[in-house]
Amino acid sequence: MQVKGFVKNMPDGTVYIEAEAGENILDDFVNWCRKGPDFARVERVKTEEMPVKDDKMFDISF
């Protein structure tokens, strides 16, 4: 999706994501997060603007 940043599964079962991309791409990404992958149960999505870090890739941590 041309998103850079990271996603991390937290010990309490939540998922923490920091994502960077153009505004339209981020809107699409957040909309995807509201649905989640198959078999996921998404109860809510909270967004917050943060300073850009200029990440070079997207990292998935477990």
mmCIF file as Biopython writes it, N, C-alpha, C and O atoms, coordinates in Angstrom:
data_model
#
loop_
_atom_site.group_PDB
_atom_site.id
_atom_site.type_symbol
_atom_site.label_atom_id
_atom_site.label_alt_id
_atom_site.label_comp_id
_atom_site.label_asym_id
_atom_site.label_entity_id
_atom_site.label_seq_id
_atom_site.pdbx_PDB_ins_code
_atom_site.Cartn_x
_atom_site.Cartn_y
_atom_site.Cartn_z
_atom_site.occupancy
_atom_site.B_iso_or_equiv
_atom_site.auth_seq_id
_atom_site.auth_asym_id
_atom_site.pdbx_PDB_model_num
ATOM 1   N N  . MET A ? 1  ? 0.814   -1.204  0.000  1.0 0.0 1  A 1 
ATOM 2   C CA . MET A ? 1  ? 0.000   0.000   0.000  1.0 0.0 1  A 1 
ATOM 3   C C  . MET A ? 1  ? 0.855   1.265   0.000  1.0 0.0 1  A 1 
ATOM 4   O O  . MET A ? 1  ? 0.305   2.361   0.105  1.0 0.0 1  A 1 
ATOM 5   N N  . GLN A ? 2  ? 2.135   1.158   -0.110 1.0 0.0 2  A 1 
ATOM 6   C CA . GLN A ? 2  ? 3.058   2.299   -0.090 1.0 0.0 2  A 1 
ATOM 7   C C  . GLN A ? 2  ? 3.049   3.016   1.257  1.0 0.0 2  A 1 
ATOM 8   O O  . GLN A ? 2  ? 3.269   4.226   1.318  1.0 0.0 2  A 1 
ATOM 9   N N  . VAL A ? 3  ? 2.797   2.278   2.333  1.0 0.0 3  A 1 
ATOM 10  C CA . VAL A ? 3  ? 2.802   2.825   3.685  1.0 0.0 3  A 1 
ATOM 11  C C  . VAL A ? 3  ? 4.119   2.439   4.329  1.0 0.0 3  A 1 
ATOM 12  O O  . VAL A ? 3  ? 4.587   1.310   4.176  1.0 0.0 3  A 1 
ATOM 13  N N  . LYS A ? 4  ? 4.714   3.377   5.049  1.0 0.0 4  A 1 
ATOM 14  C CA . LYS A ? 4  ? 5.956   3.108   5.772  1.0 0.0 4  A 1 
ATOM 15  C C  . LYS A ? 4  ? 5.706   3.327   7.255  1.0 0.0 4  A 1 
ATOM 16  O O  . LYS A ? 4  ? 4.841   4.119   7.629  1.0 0.0 4  A 1 
ATOM 17  N N  . GLY A ? 5  ? 6.454   2.636   8.100  1.0 0.0 5  A 1 
ATOM 18  C CA . GLY A ? 5  ? 6.291   2.742   9.541  1.0 0.0 5  A 1 
ATOM 19  C C  . GLY A ? 5  ? 6.385   1.364   10.163 1.0 0.0 5  A 1 
ATOM 20  O O  . GLY A ? 5  ? 7.215   0.549   9.759  1.0 0.0 5  A 1 
ATOM 21  N N  . PHE A ? 6  ? 5.531   1.098   11.154 1.0 0.0 6  A 1 
ATOM 22  C CA . PHE A ? 6  ? 5.561   -0.225  11.778 1.0 0.0 6  A 1 
ATOM 23  C C  . PHE A ? 6  ? 4.230   -0.550  12.424 1.0 0.0 6  A 1 
ATOM 24  O O  . PHE A ? 6  ? 3.410   0.327   12.693 1.0 0.0 6  A 1 
ATOM 25  N N  . VAL A ? 7  ? 4.041   -1.836  12.665 1.0 0.0 7  A 1 
ATOM 26  C CA . VAL A ? 7  ? 2.881   -2.347  13.403 1.0 0.0 7  A 1 
ATOM 27  C C  . VAL A ? 7  ? 3.408   -3.312  14.449 1.0 0.0 7  A 1 
ATOM 28  O O  . VAL A ? 7  ? 4.338   -4.075  14.188 1.0 0.0 7  A 1 
ATOM 29  N N  . LYS A ? 8  ? 2.810   -3.277  15.634 1.0 0.0 8  A 1 
ATOM 30  C CA . LYS A ? 8  ? 3.271   -4.127  16.725 1.0 0.0 8  A 1 
ATOM 31  C C  . LYS A ? 8  ? 2.072   -4.638  17.515 1.0 0.0 8  A 1 
ATOM 32  O O  . LYS A ? 8  ? 1.197   -3.864  17.903 1.0 0.0 8  A 1 
ATOM 33  N N  . ASN A ? 9  ? 2.040   -5.947  17.750 1.0 0.0 9  A 1 
ATOM 34  C CA . ASN A ? 9  ? 1.036   -6.542  18.621 1.0 0.0 9  A 1 
ATOM 35  C C  . ASN A ? 9  ? 1.434   -6.267  20.067 1.0 0.0 9  A 1 
ATOM 36  O O  . ASN A ? 9  ? 2.555   -6.574  20.472 1.0 0.0 9  A 1 
ATOM 37  N N  . MET A ? 10 ? 0.530   -5.696  20.838 1.0 0.0 10 A 1 
ATOM 38  C CA . MET A ? 10 ? 0.807   -5.340  22.222 1.0 0.0 10 A 1 
ATOM 39  C C  . MET A ? 10 ? 0.363   -6.461  23.159 1.0 0.0 10 A 1 
ATOM 40  O O  . MET A ? 10 ? -0.514  -7.249  22.805 1.0 0.0 10 A 1 
ATOM 41  N N  . PRO A ? 11 ? 0.961   -6.543  24.354 1.0 0.0 11 A 1 
ATOM 42  C CA . PRO A ? 11 ? 0.622   -7.617  25.294 1.0 0.0 11 A 1 
ATOM 43  C C  . PRO A ? 11 ? -0.862  -7.666  25.682 1.0 0.0 11 A 1 
ATOM 44  O O  . PRO A ? 11 ? -1.377  -8.735  26.012 1.0 0.0 11 A 1 
ATOM 45  N N  . ASP A ? 12 ? -1.554  -6.514  25.646 1.0 0.0 12 A 1 
ATOM 46  C CA . ASP A ? 12 ? -2.962  -6.493  26.043 1.0 0.0 12 A 1 
ATOM 47  C C  . ASP A ? 12 ? -3.913  -6.871  24.903 1.0 0.0 12 A 1 
ATOM 48  O O  . ASP A ? 12 ? -5.132  -6.809  25.067 1.0 0.0 12 A 1 
ATOM 49  N N  . GLY A ? 13 ? -3.357  -7.266  23.739 1.0 0.0 13 A 1 
ATOM 50  C CA . GLY A ? 13 ? -4.185  -7.690  22.615 1.0 0.0 13 A 1 
ATOM 51  C C  . GLY A ? 13 ? -4.470  -6.590  21.612 1.0 0.0 13 A 1 
ATOM 52  O O  . GLY A ? 13 ? -5.042  -6.851  20.554 1.0 0.0 13 A 1 
ATOM 53  N N  . THR A ? 14 ? -4.079  -5.356  21.930 1.0 0.0 14 A 1 
ATOM 54  C CA . THR A ? 14 ? -4.272  -4.272  20.972 1.0 0.0 14 A 1 
ATOM 55  C C  . THR A ? 14 ? -3.144  -4.297  19.943 1.0 0.0 14 A 1 
ATOM 56  O O  . THR A ? 14 ? -2.152  -5.008  20.100 1.0 0.0 14 A 1 
ATOM 57  N N  . VAL A ? 15 ? -3.320  -3.517  18.906 1.0 0.0 15 A 1 
ATOM 58  C CA . VAL A ? 15 ? -2.311  -3.406  17.859 1.0 0.0 15 A 1 
ATOM 59  C C  . VAL A ? 15 ? -1.926  -1.936  17.757 1.0 0.0 15 A 1 
ATOM 60  O O  . VAL A ? 15 ? -2.795  -1.075  17.620 1.0 0.0 15 A 1 
ATOM 61  N N  . TYR A ? 16 ? -0.618  -1.641  17.823 1.0 0.0 16 A 1 
ATOM 62  C CA . TYR A ? 16 ? -0.112  -0.274  17.730 1.0 0.0 16 A 1 
ATOM 63  C C  . TYR A ? 16 ? 0.532   -0.099  16.358 1.0 0.0 16 A 1 
ATOM 64  O O  . TYR A ? 16 ? 1.371   -0.902  15.950 1.0 0.0 16 A 1 
ATOM 65  N N  . ILE A ? 17 ? 0.131   0.960   15.649 1.0 0.0 17 A 1 
ATOM 66  C CA . ILE A ? 17 ? 0.652   1.210   14.305 1.0 0.0 17 A 1 
ATOM 67  C C  . ILE A ? 17 ? 1.120   2.655   14.210 1.0 0.0 17 A 1 
ATOM 68  O O  . ILE A ? 17 ? 0.424   3.570   14.650 1.0 0.0 17 A 1 
ATOM 69  N N  . GLU A ? 18 ? 2.293   2.856   13.636 1.0 0.0 18 A 1 
ATOM 70  C CA . GLU A ? 18 ? 2.733   4.170   13.198 1.0 0.0 18 A 1 
ATOM 71  C C  . GLU A ? 18 ? 2.912   4.063   11.693 1.0 0.0 18 A 1 
ATOM 72  O O  . GLU A ? 18 ? 3.670   3.221   11.212 1.0 0.0 18 A 1 
ATOM 73  N N  . ALA A ? 19 ? 2.214   4.915   10.949 1.0 0.0 19 A 1 
ATOM 74  C CA . ALA A ? 19 ? 2.199   4.799   9.495  1.0 0.0 19 A 1 
ATOM 75  C C  . ALA A ? 19 ? 2.426   6.161   8.851  1.0 0.0 19 A 1 
ATOM 76  O O  . ALA A ? 19 ? 1.908   7.180   9.307  1.0 0.0 19 A 1 
ATOM 77  N N  . GLU A ? 20 ? 3.216   6.151   7.775  1.0 0.0 20 A 1 
ATOM 78  C CA . GLU A ? 20 ? 3.484   7.352   6.992  1.0 0.0 20 A 1 
ATOM 79  C C  . GLU A ? 20 ? 3.167   7.073   5.531  1.0 0.0 20 A 1 
ATOM 80  O O  . GLU A ? 20 ? 3.527   6.027   4.991  1.0 0.0 20 A 1 
ATOM 81  N N  . ALA A ? 21 ? 2.489   8.023   4.901  1.0 0.0 21 A 1 
ATOM 82  C CA . ALA A ? 21 ? 2.174   7.940   3.468  1.0 0.0 21 A 1 
ATOM 83  C C  . ALA A ? 21 ? 1.453   9.228   3.103  1.0 0.0 21 A 1 
ATOM 84  O O  . ALA A ? 21 ? 1.195   10.071  3.963  1.0 0.0 21 A 1 
ATOM 85  N N  . GLY A ? 22 ? 1.132   9.375   1.827  1.0 0.0 22 A 1 
ATOM 86  C CA . GLY A ? 22 ? 0.326   10.498  1.402  1.0 0.0 22 A 1 
ATOM 87  C C  . GLY A ? 22 ? -1.060  10.418  2.028  1.0 0.0 22 A 1 
ATOM 88  O O  . GLY A ? 22 ? -1.490  9.353   2.470  1.0 0.0 22 A 1 
ATOM 89  N N  . GLU A ? 23 ? -1.748  11.542  2.061  1.0 0.0 23 A 1 
ATOM 90  C CA . GLU A ? 23 ? -3.046  11.616  2.742  1.0 0.0 23 A 1 
ATOM 91  C C  . GLU A ? 23 ? -4.053  10.599  2.218  1.0 0.0 23 A 1 
ATOM 92  O O  . GLU A ? 23 ? -4.708  9.925   3.012  1.0 0.0 23 A 1 
ATOM 93  N N  . ASN A ? 24 ? -4.192  10.473  0.902  1.0 0.0 24 A 1 
ATOM 94  C CA . ASN A ? 24 ? -5.158  9.520   0.338  1.0 0.0 24 A 1 
ATOM 95  C C  . ASN A ? 24 ? -4.793  8.088   0.670  1.0 0.0 24 A 1 
ATOM 96  O O  . ASN A ? 24 ? -5.666  7.274   0.970  1.0 0.0 24 A 1 
ATOM 97  N N  . ILE A ? 25 ? -3.506  7.776   0.617  1.0 0.0 25 A 1 
ATOM 98  C CA . ILE A ? 25 ? -3.055  6.415   0.949  1.0 0.0 25 A 1 
ATOM 99  C C  . ILE A ? 25 ? -3.317  6.124   2.417  1.0 0.0 25 A 1 
ATOM 100 O O  . ILE A ? 25 ? -3.772  5.033   2.761  1.0 0.0 25 A 1 
ATOM 101 N N  . LEU A ? 26 ? -3.031  7.100   3.297  1.0 0.0 26 A 1 
ATOM 102 C CA . LEU A ? 26 ? -3.297  6.895   4.726  1.0 0.0 26 A 1 
ATOM 103 C C  . LEU A ? 26 ? -4.791  6.708   4.985  1.0 0.0 26 A 1 
ATOM 104 O O  . LEU A ? 26 ? -5.176  5.881   5.811  1.0 0.0 26 A 1 
ATOM 105 N N  . ASP A ? 27 ? -5.629  7.467   4.291  1.0 0.0 27 A 1 
ATOM 106 C CA . ASP A ? 27 ? -7.079  7.284   4.442  1.0 0.0 27 A 1 
ATOM 107 C C  . ASP A ? 27 ? -7.479  5.859   4.076  1.0 0.0 27 A 1 
ATOM 108 O O  . ASP A ? 27 ? -8.258  5.229   4.792  1.0 0.0 27 A 1 
ATOM 109 N N  . ASP A ? 28 ? -6.951  5.347   2.965  1.0 0.0 28 A 1 
ATOM 110 C CA . ASP A ? 28 ? -7.240  3.966   2.558  1.0 0.0 28 A 1 
ATOM 111 C C  . ASP A ? 28 ? -6.729  2.969   3.590  1.0 0.0 28 A 1 
ATOM 112 O O  . ASP A ? 28 ? -7.408  1.991   3.902  1.0 0.0 28 A 1 
ATOM 113 N N  . PHE A ? 29 ? -5.535  3.215   4.121  1.0 0.0 29 A 1 
ATOM 114 C CA . PHE A ? 29 ? -4.938  2.318   5.116  1.0 0.0 29 A 1 
ATOM 115 C C  . PHE A ? 29 ? -5.783  2.292   6.393  1.0 0.0 29 A 1 
ATOM 116 O O  . PHE A ? 29 ? -6.054  1.221   6.937  1.0 0.0 29 A 1 
ATOM 117 N N  . VAL A ? 30 ? -6.196  3.460   6.866  1.0 0.0 30 A 1 
ATOM 118 C CA . VAL A ? 30 ? -7.028  3.516   8.079  1.0 0.0 30 A 1 
ATOM 119 C C  . VAL A ? 30 ? -8.357  2.803   7.833  1.0 0.0 30 A 1 
ATOM 120 O O  . VAL A ? 30 ? -8.839  2.079   8.704  1.0 0.0 30 A 1 
ATOM 121 N N  . ASN A ? 31 ? -8.943  2.998   6.673  1.0 0.0 31 A 1 
ATOM 122 C CA . ASN A ? 31 ? -10.194 2.286   6.356  1.0 0.0 31 A 1 
ATOM 123 C C  . ASN A ? 31 ? -9.976  0.782   6.355  1.0 0.0 31 A 1 
ATOM 124 O O  . ASN A ? 31 ? -10.839 0.041   6.826  1.0 0.0 31 A 1 
ATOM 125 N N  . TRP A ? 32 ? -8.836  0.306   5.836  1.0 0.0 32 A 1 
ATOM 126 C CA . TRP A ? 32 ? -8.526  -1.116  5.874  1.0 0.0 32 A 1 
ATOM 127 C C  . TRP A ? 32 ? -8.382  -1.574  7.330  1.0 0.0 32 A 1 
ATOM 128 O O  . TRP A ? 32 ? -8.857  -2.649  7.696  1.0 0.0 32 A 1 
ATOM 129 N N  . CYS A ? 33 ? -7.728  -0.756  8.155  1.0 0.0 33 A 1 
ATOM 130 C CA . CYS A ? 33 ? -7.550  -1.111  9.571  1.0 0.0 33 A 1 
ATOM 131 C C  . CYS A ? 33 ? -8.888  -1.248  10.290 1.0 0.0 33 A 1 
ATOM 132 O O  . CYS A ? 33 ? -9.023  -2.070  11.196 1.0 0.0 33 A 1 
ATOM 133 N N  . ARG A ? 34 ? -9.861  -0.459  9.899  1.0 0.0 34 A 1 
ATOM 134 C CA . ARG A ? 34 ? -11.182 -0.546  10.530 1.0 0.0 34 A 1 
ATOM 135 C C  . ARG A ? 34 ? -11.840 -1.902  10.276 1.0 0.0 34 A 1 
ATOM 136 O O  . ARG A ? 34 ? -12.649 -2.358  11.083 1.0 0.0 34 A 1 
ATOM 137 N N  . LYS A ? 35 ? -11.498 -2.547  9.161  1.0 0.0 35 A 1 
ATOM 138 C CA . LYS A ? 35 ? -12.001 -3.884  8.846  1.0 0.0 35 A 1 
ATOM 139 C C  . LYS A ? 35 ? -11.046 -4.947  9.384  1.0 0.0 35 A 1 
ATOM 140 O O  . LYS A ? 35 ? -11.474 -5.917  10.008 1.0 0.0 35 A 1 
ATOM 141 N N  . GLY A ? 36 ? -9.748  -4.755  9.137  1.0 0.0 36 A 1 
ATOM 142 C CA . GLY A ? 36 ? -8.740  -5.716  9.567  1.0 0.0 36 A 1 
ATOM 143 C C  . GLY A ? 36 ? -8.642  -6.895  8.622  1.0 0.0 36 A 1 
ATOM 144 O O  . GLY A ? 36 ? -9.444  -7.021  7.697  1.0 0.0 36 A 1 
ATOM 145 N N  . PRO A ? 37 ? -7.669  -7.756  8.849  1.0 0.0 37 A 1 
ATOM 146 C CA . PRO A ? 37 ? -7.515  -8.950  8.018  1.0 0.0 37 A 1 
ATOM 147 C C  . PRO A ? 37 ? -8.612  -9.971  8.325  1.0 0.0 37 A 1 
ATOM 148 O O  . PRO A ? 37 ? -9.336  -9.845  9.312  1.0 0.0 37 A 1 
ATOM 149 N N  . ASP A ? 38 ? -8.720  -10.976 7.465  1.0 0.0 38 A 1 
ATOM 150 C CA . ASP A ? 38 ? -9.684  -12.047 7.707  1.0 0.0 38 A 1 
ATOM 151 C C  . ASP A ? 38 ? -9.478  -12.613 9.108  1.0 0.0 38 A 1 
ATOM 152 O O  . ASP A ? 38 ? -8.347  -12.757 9.572  1.0 0.0 38 A 1 
ATOM 153 N N  . PHE A ? 39 ? -10.573 -12.928 9.765  1.0 0.0 39 A 1 
ATOM 154 C CA . PHE A ? 39 ? -10.602 -13.529 11.098 1.0 0.0 39 A 1 
ATOM 155 C C  . PHE A ? 39 ? -10.232 -12.555 12.218 1.0 0.0 39 A 1 
ATOM 156 O O  . PHE A ? 39 ? -10.150 -12.965 13.375 1.0 0.0 39 A 1 
ATOM 157 N N  . ALA A ? 40 ? -10.008 -11.273 11.903 1.0 0.0 40 A 1 
ATOM 158 C CA . ALA A ? 40 ? -9.735  -10.280 12.945 1.0 0.0 40 A 1 
ATOM 159 C C  . ALA A ? 40 ? -11.045 -9.724  13.477 1.0 0.0 40 A 1 
ATOM 160 O O  . ALA A ? 40 ? -12.060 -9.716  12.781 1.0 0.0 40 A 1 
ATOM 161 N N  . ARG A ? 41 ? -11.012 -9.265  14.704 1.0 0.0 41 A 1 
ATOM 162 C CA . ARG A ? 41 ? -12.160 -8.579  15.291 1.0 0.0 41 A 1 
ATOM 163 C C  . ARG A ? 41 ? -11.682 -7.184  15.700 1.0 0.0 41 A 1 
ATOM 164 O O  . ARG A ? 41 ? -10.964 -7.032  16.689 1.0 0.0 41 A 1 
ATOM 165 N N  . VAL A ? 42 ? -12.077 -6.188  14.946 1.0 0.0 42 A 1 
ATOM 166 C CA . VAL A ? 42 ? -11.687 -4.811  15.215 1.0 0.0 42 A 1 
ATOM 167 C C  . VAL A ? 42 ? -12.820 -4.139  15.976 1.0 0.0 42 A 1 
ATOM 168 O O  . VAL A ? 42 ? -13.935 -4.023  15.468 1.0 0.0 42 A 1 
ATOM 169 N N  . GLU A ? 43 ? -12.530 -3.695  17.195 1.0 0.0 43 A 1 
ATOM 170 C CA . GLU A ? 43 ? -13.557 -3.043  18.006 1.0 0.0 43 A 1 
ATOM 171 C C  . GLU A ? 43 ? -13.542 -1.535  17.825 1.0 0.0 43 A 1 
ATOM 172 O O  . GLU A ? 43 ? -14.596 -0.899  17.840 1.0 0.0 43 A 1 
ATOM 173 N N  . ARG A ? 44 ? -12.355 -0.953  17.652 1.0 0.0 44 A 1 
ATOM 174 C CA . ARG A ? 44 ? -12.271 0.486   17.408 1.0 0.0 44 A 1 
ATOM 175 C C  . ARG A ? 44 ? -10.897 0.824   16.852 1.0 0.0 44 A 1 
ATOM 176 O O  . ARG A ? 44 ? -9.936  0.075   17.030 1.0 0.0 44 A 1 
ATOM 177 N N  . VAL A ? 45 ? -10.823 1.953   16.183 1.0 0.0 45 A 1 
ATOM 178 C CA . VAL A ? 45 ? -9.566  2.466   15.648 1.0 0.0 45 A 1 
ATOM 179 C C  . VAL A ? 45 ? -9.430  3.900   16.131 1.0 0.0 45 A 1 
ATOM 180 O O  . VAL A ? 45 ? -10.327 4.717   15.927 1.0 0.0 45 A 1 
ATOM 181 N N  . LYS A ? 46 ? -8.325  4.200   16.761 1.0 0.0 46 A 1 
ATOM 182 C CA . LYS A ? 46 ? -8.042  5.553   17.238 1.0 0.0 46 A 1 
ATOM 183 C C  . LYS A ? 46 ? -6.874  6.091   16.418 1.0 0.0 46 A 1 
ATOM 184 O O  . LYS A ? 46 ? -5.852  5.418   16.283 1.0 0.0 46 A 1 
ATOM 185 N N  . THR A ? 47 ? -7.016  7.291   15.871 1.0 0.0 47 A 1 
ATOM 186 C CA . THR A ? 47 ? -5.935  7.888   15.090 1.0 0.0 47 A 1 
ATOM 187 C C  . THR A ? 47 ? -5.440  9.152   15.770 1.0 0.0 47 A 1 
ATOM 188 O O  . THR A ? 47 ? -6.178  9.833   16.482 1.0 0.0 47 A 1 
ATOM 189 N N  . GLU A ? 48 ? -4.172  9.443   15.530 1.0 0.0 48 A 1 
ATOM 190 C CA . GLU A ? 48 ? -3.534  10.622  16.112 1.0 0.0 48 A 1 
ATOM 191 C C  . GLU A ? 48 ? -2.417  11.068  15.182 1.0 0.0 48 A 1 
ATOM 192 O O  . GLU A ? 48 ? -1.625  10.241  14.730 1.0 0.0 48 A 1 
ATOM 193 N N  . GLU A ? 49 ? -2.339  12.357  14.890 1.0 0.0 49 A 1 
ATOM 194 C CA . GLU A ? 49 ? -1.249  12.864  14.062 1.0 0.0 49 A 1 
ATOM 195 C C  . GLU A ? 49 ? 0.023   12.954  14.893 1.0 0.0 49 A 1 
ATOM 196 O O  . GLU A ? 49 ? 0.002   13.341  16.061 1.0 0.0 49 A 1 
ATOM 197 N N  . MET A ? 50 ? 1.127   12.586  14.259 1.0 0.0 50 A 1 
ATOM 198 C CA . MET A ? 50 ? 2.439   12.619  14.911 1.0 0.0 50 A 1 
ATOM 199 C C  . MET A ? 50 ? 3.440   13.214  13.930 1.0 0.0 50 A 1 
ATOM 200 O O  . MET A ? 50 ? 3.173   13.268  12.729 1.0 0.0 50 A 1 
ATOM 201 N N  . PRO A ? 51 ? 4.599   13.666  14.432 1.0 0.0 51 A 1 
ATOM 202 C CA . PRO A ? 51 ? 5.636   14.154  13.512 1.0 0.0 51 A 1 
ATOM 203 C C  . PRO A ? 51 ? 6.109   13.035  12.583 1.0 0.0 51 A 1 
ATOM 204 O O  . PRO A ? 51 ? 6.168   11.872  12.981 1.0 0.0 51 A 1 
ATOM 205 N N  . VAL A ? 52 ? 6.441   13.392  11.356 1.0 0.0 52 A 1 
ATOM 206 C CA . VAL A ? 52 ? 6.941   12.427  10.379 1.0 0.0 52 A 1 
ATOM 207 C C  . VAL A ? 52 ? 8.346   11.990  10.777 1.0 0.0 52 A 1 
ATOM 208 O O  . VAL A ? 52 ? 9.176   12.814  11.160 1.0 0.0 52 A 1 
ATOM 209 N N  . LYS A ? 53 ? 8.607   10.683  10.683 1.0 0.0 53 A 1 
ATOM 210 C CA . LYS A ? 53 ? 9.927   10.123  11.024 1.0 0.0 53 A 1 
ATOM 211 C C  . LYS A ? 53 ? 10.735  9.751   9.792  1.0 0.0 53 A 1 
ATOM 212 O O  . LYS A ? 53 ? 11.914  9.419   9.911  1.0 0.0 53 A 1 
ATOM 213 N N  . ASP A ? 54 ? 10.127  9.798   8.611  1.0 0.0 54 A 1 
ATOM 214 C CA . ASP A ? 54 ? 10.788  9.403   7.365  1.0 0.0 54 A 1 
ATOM 215 C C  . ASP A ? 54 ? 11.250  7.952   7.375  1.0 0.0 54 A 1 
ATOM 216 O O  . ASP A ? 54 ? 12.374  7.646   6.975  1.0 0.0 54 A 1 
ATOM 217 N N  . ASP A ? 55 ? 10.379  7.065   7.834  1.0 0.0 55 A 1 
ATOM 218 C CA . ASP A ? 55 ? 10.701  5.638   7.804  1.0 0.0 55 A 1 
ATOM 219 C C  . ASP A ? 55 ? 10.932  5.194   6.364  1.0 0.0 55 A 1 
ATOM 220 O O  . ASP A ? 55 ? 10.356  5.760   5.434  1.0 0.0 55 A 1 
ATOM 221 N N  . LYS A ? 56 ? 11.767  4.190   6.184  1.0 0.0 56 A 1 
ATOM 222 C CA . LYS A ? 56 ? 12.130  3.707   4.848  1.0 0.0 56 A 1 
ATOM 223 C C  . LYS A ? 56 ? 11.372  2.456   4.440  1.0 0.0 56 A 1 
ATOM 224 O O  . LYS A ? 56 ? 11.369  2.093   3.263  1.0 0.0 56 A 1 
ATOM 225 N N  . MET A ? 57 ? 10.723  1.784   5.403  1.0 0.0 57 A 1 
ATOM 226 C CA . MET A ? 57 ? 10.018  0.540   5.108  1.0 0.0 57 A 1 
ATOM 227 C C  . MET A ? 57 ? 8.869   0.371   6.092  1.0 0.0 57 A 1 
ATOM 228 O O  . MET A ? 57 ? 8.639   1.243   6.930  1.0 0.0 57 A 1 
ATOM 229 N N  . PHE A ? 58 ? 8.153   -0.727  6.001  1.0 0.0 58 A 1 
ATOM 230 C CA . PHE A ? 58 ? 7.098   -1.063  6.946  1.0 0.0 58 A 1 
ATOM 231 C C  . PHE A ? 58 ? 7.513   -2.330  7.672  1.0 0.0 58 A 1 
ATOM 232 O O  . PHE A ? 58 ? 7.746   -3.361  7.042  1.0 0.0 58 A 1 
ATOM 233 N N  . ASP A ? 59 ? 7.606   -2.259  8.984  1.0 0.0 59 A 1 
ATOM 234 C CA . ASP A ? 59 ? 8.081   -3.373  9.803  1.0 0.0 59 A 1 
ATOM 235 C C  . ASP A ? 59 ? 6.925   -3.955  10.602 1.0 0.0 59 A 1 
ATOM 236 O O  . ASP A ? 59 ? 6.101   -3.220  11.146 1.0 0.0 59 A 1 
ATOM 237 N N  . ILE A ? 60 ? 6.871   -5.280  10.667 1.0 0.0 60 A 1 
ATOM 238 C CA . ILE A ? 60 ? 5.844   -5.973  11.438 1.0 0.0 60 A 1 
ATOM 239 C C  . ILE A ? 60 ? 6.537   -6.672  12.601 1.0 0.0 60 A 1 
ATOM 240 O O  . ILE A ? 60 ? 7.385   -7.541  12.400 1.0 0.0 60 A 1 
ATOM 241 N N  . SER A ? 61 ? 6.162   -6.279  13.835 1.0 0.0 61 A 1 
ATOM 242 C CA . SER A ? 61 ? 6.732   -6.883  15.049 1.0 0.0 61 A 1 
ATOM 243 C C  . SER A ? 61 ? 5.667   -7.685  15.758 1.0 0.0 61 A 1 
ATOM 244 O O  . SER A ? 61 ? 4.503   -7.287  15.790 1.0 0.0 61 A 1 
ATOM 245 N N  . PHE A ? 62 ? 6.057   -8.821  16.332 1.0 0.0 62 A 1 
ATOM 246 C CA . PHE A ? 62 ? 5.125   -9.666  17.060 1.0 0.0 62 A 1 
ATOM 247 C C  . PHE A ? 62 ? 5.417   -9.616  18.536 1.0 0.0 62 A 1 
ATOM 248 O O  . PHE A ? 62 ? 4.732   -10.269 19.323 1.0 0.0 62 A 1 
#
